[in-house]
Amino acid sequence: MERQLINFLHSSLHIAQFKQVHALLITNSISLAPLLIQKLLNRSYIDYAQKVFDQIPQPDLFLCNSVVSTYSRLCLNKEAIDKFVSMHKRDTAIDCYTVPPVLKSCSSLLARDLGKQVHSLVINHGLGHSMFVQSALVDFYAKIGNMAAAKQIFDGIAVKDPICYNCLISGYSKSGDVSKSRKLFEEMPERTIVSWNAMLSCYAHNGDYFEGFRIFERMLAENCCPNEFTVVTVLSMCAKLGNLDMGLRMKKYIDENNLYHNMIVSTALLEMYVKCGAVEDARREFEQMGERDVIAWSAMIAGYAQNGRSIEALDLFESMKSEGIKPNDVTLVSVLSACAQLGSVEVGERMGRYIESQGVDSNVYLASALLAMYSKCGNIRKAYKLFGRMPQKDVATWNSMIMGLAINGFAKDAFSLYEKMKEVEVKPDDITFVGLLTACTHAGLVDKGFEFFKSMKLDHDIRPQIEHYACLVDLLCRSGRLKQAYEFICQMEVEPNAVIWGTLLNASRIHLNVELAELSVSKLVELEPENSGNYVLLYNIYASLGRWKEALKIRCLMQSKSLQKKAACSWIELEDKVHRFLVGDLSHPRSKDVYSTVEGLAMHSNWSYDFNLELEA
């Protein structure tokens, strides 16, 4: 009977069969209980294994270690620590296999004091010379940020394997010490794929993407084969740099090594395409994914929103819901961003109702995005009502409300809210002052704008960014002070960008200031040579002043550069759907009906016009 039970336990069982075996063990072979526990742990049936374990009067060390290790492996860190503490209270001996999973759980929970107590036990039990224990201690201290202790233990290891090197490299990486990470990496007598990935992650984590690419190139040159983690890290760096060429190289590697079964890799590839502006390629990748989780859906929706394709983002969101995928916060924030870009009151209202039905008030991140969307769609009353309902408000929430009031022309209310923000001791940041300066711009309050600009530097020690300078240039231009705006641009502490010169150019067009318009265009040609709009504005200024010779030169210059005026579009919202039209556009499914109606309206307009002429005669 016992032999049959052993054979049965070594076969593939589901939970119901395990329970049947357990019943037989109780009546026939209770000595096989440890084997049953091992098999349950191997299948991650931890709760049932714990019940069987509790029935054993004196479990041996191997069994205790197995239970603690399984809890830690399943990220049930509190349970792992509790089980270890229970072992210690029962005076159960510990060995070099007990300590690593406990230290892993301590670092995961940032249980610094408890981890140090485990270190004391290691010393008391004479386990300090075990390579397993030493590597676990290096990893623990590195993860809690105590790099001095991690380095001290590392230096005490007689024979260092790649694991302890990798732990210390990762620790230095997270603490931002790239040079020490690289020094250790170069000292390694032997490097594993984990070593290369740790160094690659170090550069990615600290924003040195070009050096990260060089490490990747070296990795290939030294014939170390990248794994999924490598590919995802490199794709992430490509996305952050907008480096589509390197991204396509990784795509080729993915194809050649058949990594498409991994959803994480596919999602990283999709995000790379999106961040590089290759939205169509991203959608193609999305459609080819055999399985799509909420992260993949969110990445594609965010991609459309980030690239200004709001209608596609909202259509995909509806498809996501129809397939029964529950959106997460990232999805909903992207949808709200798309609504805000579209500026559609009806779509914004519909999405707002859906999101509020999910219970948004206590979610600061999502509520702030909803508040911003209501503001950008012109529903400032609803935005303010939501703001008042929120039990918790962070600086982003206050900023969203201040900006909402600013862009809707409620400058005084924005200033009052800023004063309340300071009263409740929420520290303003650079975004706060963008909102305040925007309020001044919309209200034409030049002196007030410069007061805020000085205050952010003197009172709050916030260094002005390009956005703050852009607001003040816009403020001066809207007030007709073009000369002062130009002088302010020349005195800026940061290099003026295309937005700032574009603002001055537009103001020069309104006030027909040819000198500043020509100067602005000369700067814009350097910053964005492919933007035809700058040439068109200067052409219109010349045309308005009757300077046709100069206007013709601009048109010839555009032709020589093969620049064309970008086509504008019109859109209407009908029955909860947004319809977009270009000049001569035949892509709409009912384009024939549209043009037929337009022609009818044009004829009606002509008849009305002739009839009025007859009356006037």
ABEGO torsion letter per residue (X at the ends): XAAAAAAAAABBBBAAAAAAAAAAAAAABAAAAAAAAAAAAAAGBAAAAAAAAAABABBBAAAAAAAAAAAAAAGBAAAAAAAAAAAAAAGBBBBAAAAAAAAAAAAAAGBAAAAAAAAAAAAAAGAAABAAAAAAAAAAAAAAGBAAAAAAAAAABABBBAAAAAAAAAAAAAAGBAAAAAAAAAABABBBAAAAAAAAAAAAAAGBAAAAAAAAAAAAAAGBBBBAAAAAAAAAAAAAAGBAAAAAAAAAAAAAAGAAABAAAAAAAAAAAAAAGBAAAAAAAAAABABBBAAAAAAAAAAAAAAGBAAAAAAAAAAAAAAGBBBBAAAAAAAAAAAAAAGBAAAAAAAAAAAAAAGAAABAAAAAAAAAAAAAAGBAAAAAAAAAABABBBAAAAAAAAAAAAAAGBAAAAAAAAAAAAAAGBBBBAAAAAAAAAAAAAAGBAAAAAAAAAAAAAAAGBBBBAAAAAAAAAAAAAAGBAAAAAAAAAABABBBBAAAAAAAAAAAAAAGBAAAAAAAAAAAAAABAABAAAAAAAAAAAAAAGBAAAAAAAAAAAAAAGBBBBBBBBBBBBGGBBBBBBBGBAABAAAAAAAAAAAAAAAAAAAAAAAAAAAAX
